[in-house]
Amino acid sequence: EPKEYLEKTIGFTINYTRDDPHDPRELSEFPDIRLWFVRLDAVYPWLPVLLDWRAGELARYAAMLVPHQMSMRMGVVFNPEALELFIMKKVFVVYSWLKQHGIPKPRLKTSDMARMLGFGIGDELFDLIDQPPLD
């Protein structure tokens, strides 16, 4: 039951043995790890709403799926356009999934998720999503 899912949060423990123990890359820079997350996202596109946002799991999830650079000073720096597309897709998917399953305050939950990645979502977008699709 989706309502039961929302009472819990999900996090990931990634146990990955590097071929070269001196490889400085972050886990999100390994293609096979990223591919695993791409598959996870394809199967469970609404998963970000269940992640433990406070523990940074949403940002780490996004880092696995959105092009980015690592900065010594700023940490993960996402490609802004790619992050915006990722967020918009997740807003459409998560909001619809929450509504479909009768979860209270789907707009608030979806807005909170987007805000965690630096995006404000207005009611106008939700009004647009609530309109029937075009023929």
Beta strands, then each sheet from edge to edge (+ up, - down):
strand 1: 68-71
strand 2: 75-78
sheet 1: 1+ 2-
end
